[in-house]
Amino acid sequence: MPKYTRLLLGSSLISFVCANPALAQQSSDQAKPAEIVVTGSRIARQDYVAQSPIVTVSPAAIQNSGTPTIDSYLLQMPSFGVGTGGFSNGSSGGLGIGQANLNLRGLGTVRTLVLLDGRRMEPGNAQSVVDINTIPTSALQGVEVITGGASATYGSDAIAGVVNFKLRHRFSGFEASAQMGISELGDAPNRQFSAITGRDFADGRGHVILSGEYADRGAIGFRDRAFSTPTGNLAPQMGNGFYSPSGTNLPSQSVVNTIFGSYGYVAGTMPRTGNFGINGDGTLYRSQAPGTNYKPNGDPCVVNNGAAGFGYDGNCTNRLQNPMHRWAALTRAEYEVSDKLTVFGQFQFAHSLARSQGSHAQLNAVGATGVNVPVTNPFVQANTALAAVLASRTNPTAPFAFVKRFEEAGPRAFSSATDTLQATLGANGKLSPAWSYDAYATYGQTTADDRNTSGSVSLSAVNQLLNAADGGASLCTGGFNIFGPNPVSQSCIDYVSRKTLSSTKITQTELSASLTGSLFKLPAGDVKVNVGGTYRRNTFRVNPDPSLLAGDIAAVSAIANTVGSTNVWEGSIEALIPVLAKLPLVESFNITAGYRYSHYNLAGGNSTYKINFDWRVASPLLLRGGYQRAVRAPNIGELFLPQASTVANIGAAPSSGDPCNAAGTLRNGANGAQVLALCLAQGMPNSITSSFTQANIGVGATTAGNRALQPETATSFTLGAVFQPTMAGEALRRISLSVDYYNIAINNTIGQIVGQNILNKCYNTDGSNPTYDPNNMFCQLITRSNTTGQITNLYQPLLNLGGYKTDGIDAAFDWALPLASLGMGEKAGTLTLNLNVSWLNSFRIQALPAAAWQNYLGTISGTDTYARWKWSGQVAYERGAVQVGARWRRMSSFADNSIVTNPASTVAGPGAMQYVDLFARIRSKSGFEFRFGVTNVADTQPPQVGATAGFTNQALYDVIGRAYYAGIRFHL
């Protein structure tokens, strides 16, 4: 079932569910409410007023939304940017496959702090990002989301905001739910089973709950959907393999003409600098444009791209959605020792197993153009056409580079098994009628086993076979013939194949204590304070497989053993000051101020603070706002992560991709001569300048942790209003409207300079290198082969870069309308309307402290989106035990983000997109509920994102299509 359309189904089952503007109104005939701690503050208040923009989500909305995962529900809220979850695919495996992370304001998952009952959860990866699907949904009382900085209250990471999951502490009885879904095409199945039980003990002084959940989902491949079959991610590295001539040791053009002339091609059709592929019958072909003499052999991953030639679809075996299964359990017990002391313990455990699949392995080391083969290899001599071309070289006895995608071993497959546990012990109570305390200790641990289960190849084993005098026949049956699409024996496949196992362990220990009480009384009320202290320690350890440690796996960088730890001591104070009350135009006016000092063992001391206000002008109108300074210390992964390889998608010619491409816009533009000079200075051979073609839209890239990183700093400003006409008539008094402006600025941001930006800035598409200097900082991050000219590596460093600046407006409207108030009868039912709107005014990024700010407003890439407008809404009708409704989501049109750094880019962006879903629910008096629905009713297909056909933003757009679900829930 689609990750993002599922969110829209059956969610707002009561009014003020999804966009509650932080006022939980109480009618005058209700008893005085208990004090409640609202997310964003540590001080309990009876009026439940949030001074920062807040969204509350009820358990009914989560359980009846038509989705088995919480992240699917939350990530469609307009205040969230794209996160990760079911859509995420790792072509090279690794910790984090399939984890569900949240991304407020599009500022990155590392800048959104996730809490459970106001306490930090155990991180799911080295970036200290929490996998929110480790929480059983049955255990949740609700979710509160605040946007804007909250570091003064919670410490590091709360720059974009906080998502706080609240547990059902006093649940009694038994409740269970189950749900299943499937796409209209009969794939992408998902199942979820969740249950909770609880009871009192010791005459009600104690209580215990136990909850559990199991969920799984099926896979979807790129080839399972029409929009991505095939993709435009075509590479000349096919299963046939090809000889790649070096820049200085080229074959004779006359010999090449003779060989291709025997195939019926005129002289010069195949240049001597081309890639010489090998057909099944031993003849040669050229896969680059124009394709020459290629003879299809039934390889399903090879695509005929017309004038562009033949190529391997790099996403042929990749997945749009990874399969995974997970289960989670949580238990909590509390016991009231006395009126002044309550002790509690909590334990949670989650296990997930996710599987990803990538392309077939290429037989080369990272950065190499292929494997070196001696001309004495007997299989070379058996290929007479190839042998003739090699013999015509200037140095005919030299080894030669052969590029091969080893399809015989199957696609690379990976699994990531992750276990996450967290134990908490704590105590709270009253020191006096005016003062209370809270203290706890937590220990969490995440362990992950990352396995390559098939498809990976040992370079040392391949080289041993290639260099054997008998072609490896004495080492494996039949020898190792990689020249052309020839069958390779299972014995030889087993000889070169490797299965790897790497382990990662992350721990978090936290000790915290606080006091809350009233200092003195002002005319408007009590001045309350909270003072607290915290110690937190995180550790990180990576133990790579010996093959990875040695760098022996084809197309994968070596990974080092890594150990690291960080710790921080913190002290905080927060004060709630009631300034005015019960005056004309001032029903109440309160100020909250807070300060926190944090000392990190590696980053040193940092201060954060806040000052917020809430002003109830009259009963229907509340004004609120504030200013906060926040910090984010570098997480343990950013500090200690070992060097790792990935693939940087740089696009394709003419408008993007490698600037050195002979057919590219930059090579043929006004500054083409300077671009060419820079290409040559970086190592591209002069002999291939006129014919140089980028081999692949994905190029090798590496990154690593940086222990010299310093904390990010941020300021945020919010100003808003909430209108609730509770004094109006029955038809209008359930209206709630909130409008909030936000402005967030982050300095000294920690991040990567990604591949396409490195190229654009080196080659001066945005003015970063006006002299086309090869010593420019960005140019130094590019490594090229001095024989083929291809980019062999883009080093994407983790650095303290420039910053982010973003501002916009969020608005939320809710209206529960009893139709009886319109004279339609007492049993006419209730109509519920809900609309959330987010307007983005700007989203500016500064790549380096001295660089210009670049506005990404209204742009999109394969991973990031900055929509000008985002809407989500619902209309539902409920009468008695039946509810039916529709949900709607829309995002405005985008420009491709390449235009920001390359104004000459002609890559088109997708137009506006919307989805509509239908849902229904039926309840019985016995506590049984049946729900069902249809997501993406119109079967809207995802648009292309970027210059490459078949690619989209899998986090934003629905890649599954129309789907159906049905679920049940009952309570005993």
N, C-alpha and C positions, 0 to 999 in steps of 0.2 A: 504494500500500500504506500502511496507516495508520502515521502517524509514531510513535505511542506503543505500539501493539500489536506492531509489527514488532520492537521491542526484545526482546520476551519469547521470541523464537523461536531455539532452538538455541544459546543463549549459553554456558552453563557446560558445555563439552565435556570439561573436566578438573576435578578437585577444586580448591578454593581459587581459583576464577577471579574470581568477581564480588564476594565479600565477604571476601577474604583479610584477616585482621586484622593484617597487617603483619609476620607471622613467616613467613619462607620457611624451613621446617625442613629441616635437612640430616641425613641418616642418618649414623651413626658410621662406616660403611665408606667414606664419600666423602672425597675429598681436601679439605684445608682450603680453604674458599671464598675467592675474591678479595674485596678490599674493594669495597663498593658504596655509592654515595651514595643515600640514601633521600630522597624528596621531603619537604621541611620542614627539611632540614639541609644544610649545605655540607661536612660532615665525613664521609668514608667510614668504614664499619664493616664488619667481617667477619661480625658476627652478624645484620645486616640487621634491626635492631629499630627500629620507628617509635614515637616517644613520643607522637605525636598520632594520633587515629583515622585510619586509612588504608584505602582500597579500592584493590585492584589489579585490572586488567583485562588479560587476555592477548590477543594478536593472534588466537588461534584463536577466542576468544569474539566478537571484533568481526567477523571475516570470516565466521563461521557463524551469525550472529544473525538472518539473514533481513532485514536492513536494509542499504541501500547507503550510509547516512550514519552517522557516528559519534555525532552529537548525539542521534539517535533511540535509540541504545543507552544513552547515559549519562543522558539526562533522565528515564528511568523508575526510576533508582535512588532509593530513598526519601530519601536525603540531598539530592537536588536538588529545587528548586522549579521552576515552569514557566519555560521559556526561550522562545526564538523559533526558528523554522525554517520548515518547509514550510507551516505553517498561517497564517503571518503575512500579512496583507493590508493594503496601503496604499491607501486610497481616494483619496489625493492624491499617490501616488508618493513618491519620495525615497530617499536613500541608506539602505541597510540592508534593502531588500525581499528577503525570502528568506534573509537571513543567519542562521546557526545560532549562537546564543549560549548560554552556560551560566549557571545561577543556583543557586548553593549556598545551602541553608537558606532559600530564598525571600527573601534579603536584597538581591536585585537583581543583574543581570548586571555592573554596574560594580564590584561588590564581590567578584567572583570573578576571580582572576588566572590566566591561561592561559599556560603555558610550553611550550617545545619544547626538550627536553634541558636543562632548568633555565634557559633563556634566554627573554627576552620575545619574543613574536611581534609582527609588525606589526599594529597595530589595523585593524579593518575599518570603523570609523566614528569620528565625532568624539568619542564617549564613551569612546574607548580600549578598546572591547570587541572581542575577537578573533572572527572567523568561523572556527570550528574545522574547517569543511569545506574549508578551503584546504589541508589536509594529505592527501596520498594515503594511503589506508588500508594499501596494500601496503607502505609504508615504515615502518610502526609496529612496534616491538617490544612495546609495551604502554603502558598508561596508569596513572598513580598519582593518586589523589584524596585530599587531606587536608582536613579541615574544622577550622575555627577559625583565628584570626589567624596570619599568617606574615610580617608586614611586617618583623620584625627580620631575617629571612633574605632576603627578596626585594624589600623596599621597598613602595611604595604599591600599593594596590588589593587586597591579600591579606587583607581583613578577614574575609570569610566562609570563605575557604580557597583552595586552589591545585589546579589540574588540570594535571598535567605529562605531556605526550606524549613518549615515548621512542622514538628511531629505531633501526632495525636497521643498525648501523654496519658489520658484517662479513658481510653476506649475500653468498653466492656462488651462482651459477647463474641460473636464470630461473624465475619464478613468475607465473602469471596467473590471474585469476578474472573471472567474469562472472555477473550475476544480473539477472533480470527479474521484475516483479511486476505484478499488475493486480487491481482490485477485482472483486467478484462481479457488479457492475453493468456491467462492461466499460469502466470509466473509471479515472482516477487511475493511468495506467501509470507505471512507473519502470524505469530501466535503469542499470546500473553496470558499468563495465569497468575493471579495475585490474591493473597489472603492475609487476614490479620485476626488475632484473637487477643483478648485481654480480660483481666479480672482483678478484683480487690483481694487483699489478704490482711490478716491481723486486724480484723474488725474495721476495715476501711482505712487504716493508717498506712497501708502499703498498696502498691498497684504494680502490675507487670503486664507488658504487652510483648507479643511475638508476631512478627510479620515476615512474609517471604514472597518472592516473585520469581517466575521463570518466563523468559521470552526468547524467541528466535525469529530469524528472518532468512529468506532465501536470496540467492544471487541473481543479478542481472548483468549480462555482458554487453559490451558496446554493440556487438553484432545481433543482440536481441531486440534492437530498436531501429526503426527505419531511419530516423534522423542521424544516427551515428554509424550507419553501414553504407559504405566504408567511411572512415574519416579521411581527412586530407593530410594526415600525419604520415606522409609517405617517405620512405628512406630507401636508398639504393642497396643497403645491406640486406640482402635476401638470403634465403636458404641455399641458393645456387653458389653464392660467394663470388667475389671478383678480385682480380689482380689490380692493385692501385699503383700506377707508376710513380716513382719518386721524382722530385723536381730536377734532379741532375742526371739520373741514370735512366733516360727514357729509351723506349724501343724505337726502331727505325720506322719512319712513316711509310716508306716504300713497302716494307714487309707487311705492315698493317693493311696497306691498300691492297696488296696481293691476296691476303687472307680474306678480307671482306669482299674483294672482287670475285672470289670464288663462290661467294654467297649471292652474287648478283647485284652488289652495291657499287656505285661509282667511286672512284678514288676521292679520298678526303671525307667520305661519309663518316668514317670513324677516325677522330684525331688520335694521335699517339698519346695524348695526355688523358684520354678517357678511361673510364673504369671498364675493364675487360671481364665481363661475366661469362660463365660457362654453362651452356645448355646441357641437357641430359645426354645428347648424342655427341658431346665433346666439342661442338662448334662454339664460337664466341659470340657475344652480343654486347650491346651497350644499353644500360637501363636508364641513363640520363637522357634528357631531351636533345635531339629527337631519338626515341627508342629505335634500336637497330637490331634486327635479327633475333629478338627474344622469342623463344619457343615455350609457351606456357606448359607447365607440367602438373597442373591441377592443384597448385598450392593455394589454399583458400585465403591466405593472408596477402597474396600478391595482387595488386590492383593495377589495371591499365588506365593511366591518367592521360591518355591521348597524347597531345603534343609534348606533355611533360615527361613522357616515358613510363616505364613500369617501376613500381616501388612496393616496398613492404609496408603495410598498414601497421604502424606502431601501436595502435590500440586494438588490433585484431583480437587479441586474447585477453585484453584488460576488461575490468568490470566497472559498470556504472554504480553498482551497489554490491558491497561485500557481504557474503553470508556470515552470520555469527549467531552464537547462542550465549545467553548469560543467565545467571541466577544470583539473587541477592537475598540476604536475610538481615533482620535487625531485631534486637531485643533490648528492652529497657525496663528497669525496675527502680522504684523509688520507695522510701520508707520514712515516715515522719517519726523520728526518735522522740522529739518533744515539740512544744509550740515554737521553739526557737531553732530547731535543727531538723533539716530534712536531708537525707543522703540519697544519692542515686548512682546507678551504674548503667552503662550503655555499651553495647557491642554490636558491630555490624561487619558483615563479610560479604564480598561479592566476587564472583568468578565470571570471566568472559573468555570466549574463544572466538577470534575473528580470523577469517582467511582472505587473503588477497592473491591476485594473480597478475603477473606482468607479461611483457613480451618475451619472446625467445631470446636467449643469451647471445650476445656477440662475442666472438672469440678474440678478445683483445683486453689488454689492461686498460685501466682508466687513463685517458690521455693519449693512448696509442692508436694508430690508424689501422692496426690489424696484427696478426701474428707473422713473425718472420719465418719463412720457409726456405730451406736450402734447395737449390736447383737439382741437387742429386736425389731428391725424394723420388722414389719409383713411380708414384702416381702422377708426378709432374711430367715425367718422360712419357707416360702413357697417354697424356693429353697432347697430341702432336701440335695442335694449333697454339695452345698456350706455350708449349716448349719452344716453338718457332719465334713467338713474340719475345720471350725472355732471352733467347739466344741472340736476338738482334740488338740488345741493349749495349750501351757503351762499355759496361763491365758485365759481360754475360754470366760470370760465375758468382756474382754477388747474390746473397739471399734477397728475397723479394717479400713485400708486404701483401698478405692475402686477407681480405675482409670476409668474414663468414658469420651468418646468423645460424646458430646450431639448432635447427628445428627438430633434429632427430631426438633430442633429449626432452622435448616438450616444452611448453611455456614455464617460466619460473613461477613457482607457487610458494606461498609463505603462510605461516600461521603465527598468531600472537596470542598466547595464553596468559592472562593477567589475573592475579589474585590481589585483592585489596581488603585490608582489615583495619579497623580502628576501634580502640577501647577507650572509654572515658569513665572516670570516677570523679564525683563531685559532691559538694555540700552547699546548701544555702539555707537561709533562715533570717530571723530577726534578732538584732542585738538590743533593740528597744522599739517602742511603737514608731519612732521616726527613722530608724536606721536598719538597713538590711545588708546582708553580705552574700557573696557568691564566689565560690572557688572550685576549680576543677583541674584535673590533669588528664591529658590525652596522649596516647601513643598510636601512631598509624604506620602501616607498612604496605608498600606496593612491590610485588615481585612479578616479573614478566619473563617468560621464555619465548624468544623469537626464533623461529625455525624456518629454514629454507627446506621445504619438503621435496622439491623436485625442480629440475631444469637448470640448476647452477653447475658450472663447469670449472674444473681445476686447470689453470693455465700451465702449471708445471707438468701435469699429466699430458696435456695437449702438446706441449713442446717436446716432451720425451718421445711421443709417437711420431711427430713430424720429423724429428731429427734422427729417428732410427733408420739404419741402412735398408731395412726391409719394409719401411713404411709402417712399422708397428705390428707386423703380422706375428712376430714372436711374442708379443705382449697381449694381444687380443685377437680374436678370430677375424681373419680377413684383412687386418690392418686398418688404418685410419685414413680413408680417402675423403678429403673435404672438398674436392674440386668438382663442383656441380652437384645436382640433386641426387647423389648416389646413395643407395641404401648403406647404412652403417650397422654392423652387427650389434646385438644387444651386449655382447661381451665388451666391445669398444665403448659403447655408451656408458656402461657401468664403470669402465676404467677411468673415464674422464669426469664422470658425474660426482658431485659432492652434496651431502646433506649437512647443513650447519646448524648449530645451536648456540645462541648467545643469551646471556642472562643479565637482567638489570634489577637492581634493588634500590628502592627509595624509602626513606623513613622520615617521619615528622614527629617530634616530641614537643608538647606545649604545656606550660604551667601558667595559670592565670588566677588572679584574685582581685576582687573589687568590693568597694563599699558604696552604698547609695543611701542618701538621707537628706533631711531638711536642715539647713543651717539656721535660718531665721525666717520670720514672716514679714512680708511687705503688705501694704494695703490691698494689692491685687492678688496675693496668695503667697504660698511658701516658696522660698528659694531653695531649689534642690541641687545636689551635686552628686557626681559619681567620680570616685578616684580608683585607679587600678594599676596593676603592674603585670607584665607578661614576660616570660622567657620562652623562646622558640628555637629549636635546632632542626635542621634538615640535613640529611646525608644522601649521597648518590654514589652508586658503584656500577660499573659496566665491566662485564667479563665476556669479551667476544670469543667466538669460536676460533680455534687455532688457525684455520684456513683464512679467516678474515683478518686475524692478527698479522698473518704473514703477507696479506695482500694477494693471495693466490686465487681468488675467485674472479672469474672473467667479468669485466665491466663494473667492478665494485672496488671502491677505495679500501685501503687497509684501515682497520679500526684498532685503536690502542686500548689497553686496560686503563681505566680511569676511576679515580676515587676522589671525592670532594665533600666538603661539609661547610655549612654556614650556620651562624647563630645570631640572635638579636635579643637585646634587653630593651624593654619599653616601659614607660610610665605615662599615664594619661589622667586628665581631669576634664570633666564636663559639667557645666552649670546651666540650669534652667531658671531664668529670671522672669517672673510675671511682672511686667512694667505697669500696665494699666488694665482696668477692668470696670465694666458696668458704667461706662460713660457714653454720652451721645456719640454715635459713629464709632465707638470703641467698646464692643462687647467684651473683647479681651485682646491684649497685645503682649506677646511673650518673645523673649530673646533666649537663644541657646548658644553658648560659647564653649569651645573645646580646644584643648591643646594636648599634643602627644610628642614625647621625645623618644627617639629610637636610636640605639647604637648597634651597628652591625659590625661583626668582626672583620669583614673585608671592606665595607663601604664607609665605615665611620659613623658619625652622628648626624641625625637629620631631625628637623622639627616640622610638624604639621599642625594646622589649626583650622578652626571654622567659626563662623558667626552666622546664625540663621534667625529668621523671625517668622512668626505667624500672627496675623492681624485679622480677627473676626470683626468686620465692620458692623455686621448685623447677622441675624441668624442664617439668612440664605447665602451670605457672601463672605468668603475667606480669601485674604491675600497672603502670599507666602513667598519666601525667597531666601537667598543666602549666598555667602562667599566662602570657599574652602580652598585650602592649600593641601595638596596630596603629594605623596611620593610613591615610587615603585622601585624597590631595590632589585638589582639583577638577581634573577632566580638561579637555582643551582645548575640548571642546564646551560644557561647563558654563560655561566662562569666556567664550568668544567666539561661541557660536552666534548667528547673526542671528535677529531676530524672525521667527517662522514661525507659520503658522496650522494648526490642526487642528480636529477635531470632538470635543467632550466629550460623552460619553453620560451624560445626567442622569436617564434613566428617564422614567416617565410617571405621570400621576395614576391613582389617588388617593394611593398611599402614597409615591411618590417623584416626581421631576421638578421642575418649576418651582413653588416654594411659593406663587406668586401665582395659580395656576390656580384658577378659581372652584369646580371640582369636587374640589379637592385636600383631603387630610386636614388640613393646617395652616390653610387658609382656613376650614374648618368645625369646627376644634377649639376648645378652651377659650380659646386666645389668638388666635382668628381676627381680632379687631378690631386687635390690635397687628400681626399679620402684614399685614393690609390697609394699615394706616398706613405700614408700611415699604415696601410695594410702591408706594404713591403717592409716597412720598418719593424713591424711586429713579426715578420718571418715568413710571409707568404712568398713562395718562389716567383721570380719575375717571369719564368717560362710559362706559367699557367694563368697569368692575370686576365687574359682575354676570354678564357673559357672557365674560370673558377665558378663553381656552383656549390652552394651550401648543401651539405650531405643530409642534414636532418634538422627538423625544427626543434628537437630536443638535444641539447648539448650537455656534456658532463660538467658538473659544478660541485664544489666542495665548500664546506663551512666548518667552523670549530668554535668552541667556547673561548672566552676572553676574560682572564682574571683581573684585567685592569679596568673593567667596566665600572661606571659610577651610576648612582641612582638617577632615575628620571624624576623630574619635578613637574607639578601641574597645578593650575588654578582653575576653578570652575565657578561660574556665577549662574544662578537661577532666579527667575522672577515669574510668578504665576498667580492665577486666581481660580477659585472653585466656587461654582454657583449651584445651589441646591434649594429650590423654592419649596421647602417643607411646609410653609404656611399656606401654600396655594391649595386649590381644590383637589379632590381625589384624583382627577385625571392628570394633574401636572406635578403633584408634590413628589413623585418618584423620579423626576428628572434630575440628572447630575451632569454638569458640564465643567470640565477643567481645561485650562489653557496655560501652558508653561513654556517660557523661553529658557534656553540653556546656552551657555558659552563655555567651552572647554579649551584650554591651551596647555600643551605638554611640551616641555623643553628637555633637551639632553636625551632624547628617545633612544632606546636600545633597539636595534634592528639590523636587518641585512640590506645591503645594496643588491637588489635582485638583478638577474642576468640581463634582461632587456634594458633596464635602466643603465647598467654598466656600459653596454654598447652604445646606447643613445648619447650618453654623456661623454664617452671617449671620442666618439665621432661627431660631437658638436651639434647634435640636432636641436639642443636647447641652449646653446651658448656656453656650455661648461668647458669647452676646450677650443677656444677661437683660433689658436695657432696650430691646431692639429699636432700637438706635441706628444710623441710616443712615451715620454716620461710623465705625462699627466697621471694623477692618482688613479683615475678610473681605467686608463689604458694599462696600467701595471697589474690590474686584476685579470687581464686576458692572456691566455697562453695559446699559441698557435703551433701547429706542426710546420717545421721548416721544409718538409717534403710535399705535403698535400695542401697546406694553407688552411686546413680545417681548424676550427676552435677545438682545442683538446681539453680546456678547463676554464671555467669562470670561477674565480675565487670570490665567494659572497661573504665577506667578513661580517662578524657581529661587532658593531661599534656603537658608541654614543654618537648618534647622528644629530640631526637638527631638531625638528619638532612636528607637532600636529596642532592645528587650530580648526575647530569646528563649532558651528552654532546653528540653531534652528528652533523650531516650535513644535511641541507635541500638543495635540488636542484629543480629548476623549468625551464622548457623549453617550449616556445611558438613559433609557426611559422604559420603565415597566408600566404599561397602561392597562389597568383593569377595564375591560370593555363594558362592564356594568356601569362605569362612571359616564359612559356615553349613552346610557339609556338602552342598552342592548340586552338587559336581563342579568340576574344574579349569577347565572350559570354560563354566561357568554365566554368566560375564559379570560386569559391575559395575553397581551401582545407585548413582546420584549424587543426593543431596538437597541443596537449597540454599534458605535462607529469609533474607530481609532484612526487618527491621522497624524502623520509625521511629515513636516516640511523641513528640508535641509537647505539652509541658506548658503553655507560654504563648508568645504572640507579641504583644507590646505595642508600640504606636506612640504617640509624643508629637508632635503636630502642630507645637507651638511650645515654646520653652524653659519658659514658665510655664504651659503647658496641662496638663490632666490626661492621664495615661496611659490609653490605650484598648486593650483586649485583643481582638485579631482571631482568637483561637484558634477553630478550627472553622468559619471563615467562608470564603466564596468570592465572587468577582466575575468579570467577564468576562476579567480579566487576572491576578488574584492568587488564590492558594489557600493556606490554612493548615490542612491536614488534621490532625485529632488523631492518626489512625493511618494509616500507609501500609505495605502489605505487598507484597513481590514474592518469588516462589518458583518452584522448578523441580524436577521429578523426571524423571530420564533413565535409560534402560537402554541399556547398551552391551555388545555381544558381538561380538568379532572386528571385522569391517569395518563393522558396522551399528550405528547409534545411533538410538533413537526416544525421544520425550519430550513433555512438556507443560509449559507455563509458565503462571503465574497471577499476576495483579496485582489488588490491591484497595485502595480508599481509602474511609475512613469517610464518613458523611453530613456535610453542611454546612448552616450557616445562611447566609442571604444577608447580605453584609457591610454592607448598609444599616442593619441593626439596631444596629450599633456606634455610629454617629453619630445615628441616629434610632430610639430604642427603640420608637416607635409603628409602625415599618414592619411591614407585613403580608406582605411579599414572602417567599415560601417558598423554602427552599434545597433542593438535590437530595439524595436519599437515597444510601446507600452504593452503590458501583458496583464491578464486577469484570469482568475479561476473562480468557479462557482461550485459549491458542494451542497448536497442535500442530506438531511438527517431526520431520524424519527426515534421516539422513545415511548415505551409503554410500561407502566408500573402496575403492580398489583397491591392489594391491601396487605398481603402477607409478607411484603418486603422484597418480592421478586421483581426484577426489571429486565426488559429486553430492549436492546437498541440496535439499530442498523443504519446504514447510509451508503451514499455513493460519493466518491471524491473525484474531482476534475470531471464534472458531468459532461462538459463539451469535448473531452479528450484532447485538450489543448497541448500541442507539441512544443517542446522547448526551442527557442530560437538559437541560431548560431551566435557564438560569442568569440570574437577575435577573427583572425584572417584564415583560420584553418577549418575547413568543412568538417562537420560532425562533432565539433566541440561546443560546449555550452557551459554555463555556470551551474554545476550540479547541486550547489547548496541553495541557490535561489529559485531555480525553475524545476518543475515537476518532470522527472525523466521517466516515470513509470507509466503515466497515462491514466485513463479511467480505471477506477478500482472500486471494490466493494468490501464492506466489513459488516460483521454482526457480532454482538456481544451480549453477555448476561451478567447480572450481579444480584446477589441475595444477602440478606442479613438475618442472623438468628439471635 
